Amino acid sequence: MAGVDLAMPFEEKWGLETGLRFENKGMDGDVTTKGYHMELRKGSEQIEGLFTGQVSQKVTQWMLTLPLNVTYKIGNKVNLKAGPYVSLLLNKDFSGIASNGYLREKDPTGPKIIIGNKEGEWATYDFTDDMRNFQVGVGVGLDWYWSKSLGVSAELNWGLTGVFKSDFKTVEQTLYPLYGCVSVFYKIN
């Protein structure tokens, strides 16, 4: 994350903070699934059904984020903050590989399609086009000043809108983005 924040105190301890941030949020993961609804591509064939096996996925989101936080000062060194944010995705990717298992086409008793664990035997998926272009969420954080101008910030952000568009049904659960960030900041003034 890189960005600029503007803090506006309106009482001795209370204030508002907003800014503009350029962020990268992502995840790489390997999971084992059983009976998980998937839409896969194996060679030139598109298949859909319940997959049991290994899934390796990569999620990347580059975004501009506008936060609006209420702040509360605890002494001279610590500020607490909380509030909503909105993000515009500039670039995104949600793709992966399914391997070392099988897919039951359509339903749990459908034809069994073997998905191998070598290139050419595994299946791929790409849900990038089904991701939302905007995200809305809430965040909480803490700024700690170790000198007059330098400090450390820790934040936790939870998206209130799922990663995918509401009409996307391939992944049956709503995936809410939940990310943490620890950063160093410099205060001008």
C-alpha positions in Angstrom: 0.0 0.0 0.0 1.2 3.5 -0.8 -0.9 6.6 -0.1 -1.6 9.9 1.4 -4.0 10.5 4.4 -5.4 13.8 5.6 -6.3 14.1 9.3 -8.7 16.8 10.5 -9.2 17.1 14.3 -12.5 18.5 15.5 -12.1 18.1 19.2 -9.2 17.5 21.5 -9.3 13.7 21.1 -11.7 13.2 18.2 -11.1 13.7 14.5 -11.7 12.6 10.9 -9.2 11.0 8.5 -9.5 10.4 4.8 -7.0 9.8 2.0 -6.3 8.1 -1.3 -4.4 4.8 -1.3 -2.9 2.6 -4.0 -3.2 -1.0 -2.7 -2.4 -4.5 -3.7 -4.4 -7.2 -2.0 -3.8 -10.8 -2.8 -3.7 -14.4 -1.8 -2.0 -17.6 -3.0 -3.4 -20.8 -1.5 -3.4 -24.5 -1.8 -6.4 -26.4 -0.4 -7.9 -29.9 -0.5 -11.6 -30.0 -1.4 -14.3 -32.6 -1.3 -17.5 -32.2 -3.3 -16.8 -28.6 -4.1 -18.8 -27.0 -6.9 -16.4 -25.9 -9.7 -16.4 -24.9 -13.3 -13.2 -26.0 -14.9 -11.4 -26.1 -18.2 -9.6 -29.3 -19.1 -7.9 -29.0 -22.5 -10.5 -27.4 -24.7 -13.5 -28.8 -22.8 -15.5 -26.8 -20.2 -16.7 -29.0 -17.4 -18.9 -28.2 -14.3 -19.7 -30.3 -11.2 -18.5 -31.3 -7.8 -14.7 -31.5 -7.5 -12.7 -33.5 -5.0 -8.9 -33.0 -5.0 -6.3 -30.3 -4.8 -6.9 -26.6 -5.7 -4.1 -24.1 -6.1 -5.3 -20.5 -6.5 -3.9 -17.1 -7.1 -5.9 -13.9 -6.3 -4.5 -10.4 -7.1 -6.3 -7.1 -6.8 -4.8 -3.7 -7.6 -7.0 -0.9 -6.4 -7.5 2.7 -5.5 -9.1 3.0 -2.0 -10.8 6.0 -0.4 -11.1 5.5 3.4 -13.2 7.7 5.8 -12.2 7.1 9.4 -13.2 8.5 12.8 -10.1 8.9 14.9 -9.6 8.9 18.7 -6.3 10.1 20.3 -4.9 8.1 23.3 -2.2 10.3 24.7 0.4 11.8 22.3 1.6 8.6 20.7 -1.5 6.5 19.8 -4.4 7.1 17.5 -7.3 4.6 17.1 -9.3 4.8 13.8 -12.3 3.1 12.3 -14.6 3.6 9.4 -15.8 2.6 6.0 -13.9 2.5 2.7 -14.6 2.2 -1.0 -12.2 0.7 -3.5 -12.0 0.8 -7.3 -10.3 -2.2 -8.8 -7.8 -1.3 -11.5 -6.5 -4.8 -12.2 -7.6 -8.2 -10.9 -7.0 -11.9 -11.2 -8.7 -15.0 -9.7 -7.4 -18.1 -11.3 -5.9 -21.5 -10.5 -5.4 -25.1 -11.1 -7.4 -28.2 -10.0 -5.4 -31.4 -9.8 -5.0 -34.8 -8.2 -8.6 -35.7 -8.0 -11.9 -36.0 -9.9 -15.0 -34.1 -10.9 -18.5 -35.5 -10.8 -20.2 -33.8 -13.7 -23.4 -31.9 -12.9 -24.3 -33.7 -9.5 -22.8 -36.1 -6.9 -23.7 -39.2 -9.0 -22.7 -37.8 -12.4 -20.0 -39.2 -14.7 -16.6 -39.2 -13.0 -13.9 -37.2 -14.8 -10.3 -37.9 -13.5 -8.2 -34.8 -13.0 -4.5 -35.7 -12.9 -1.5 -34.0 -11.2 0.7 -33.4 -14.2 0.6 -30.6 -16.7 -1.9 -31.7 -19.4 -3.8 -33.8 -16.9 -5.0 -31.1 -14.6 -7.8 -28.6 -15.1 -7.7 -24.8 -14.8 -10.2 -22.1 -13.9 -10.3 -18.3 -14.3 -13.1 -16.3 -12.5 -11.4 -12.9 -13.1 -14.2 -11.5 -15.3 -16.7 -12.4 -12.5 -15.0 -10.2 -9.9 -16.6 -6.9 -8.8 -15.0 -3.7 -10.0 -15.9 -1.9 -6.7 -15.6 -3.1 -3.1 -17.1 -1.5 0.0 -16.0 -2.4 3.5 -15.0 -1.3 7.0 -11.6 -1.0 8.6 -10.1 -0.5 12.1 -6.6 0.5 12.9 -4.0 2.0 15.2 -1.3 4.5 14.5 1.7 4.6 16.9 4.2 7.5 16.7 7.7 6.5 17.8 8.9 10.1 17.1 7.2 13.4 16.2 7.0 12.5 12.5 7.6 8.8 12.2 5.3 6.0 13.2 3.8 2.5 12.6 0.3 1.8 11.5 -1.7 -1.5 11.7 -5.0 -1.9 10.0 -7.6 -4.7 9.5 -10.1 -4.3 6.6 -13.2 -6.4 6.1 -15.1 -6.2 2.8 -18.9 -6.0 3.1 -19.4 -6.9 -0.5 -18.2 -10.2 -1.8 -15.3 -10.5 -4.2 -17.6 -11.8 -7.0 -20.6 -10.2 -8.7 -23.9 -11.1 -7.1 -25.0 -13.2 -10.2 -21.9 -15.4 -10.0 -22.9 -18.9 -8.8 -19.9 -21.1 -9.5 -18.4 -20.6 -6.1 -21.4 -21.0 -3.9 -20.1 -19.2 -0.8 -19.7 -15.5 -0.7 -16.0 -14.7 -0.4 -15.5 -11.5 1.7 -12.1 -9.9 1.4 -10.4 -9.7 4.8 -6.9 -8.2 4.9 -4.4 -6.8 7.4 -1.6 -4.3 6.8 1.3 -3.1 8.9 3.1 0.0 7.5 5.5 2.8 8.3 4.4 6.4 7.9 5.8 9.9 7.9 3.7 12.7 9.2 4.1 16.1 7.4 3.5 18.8 10.1 
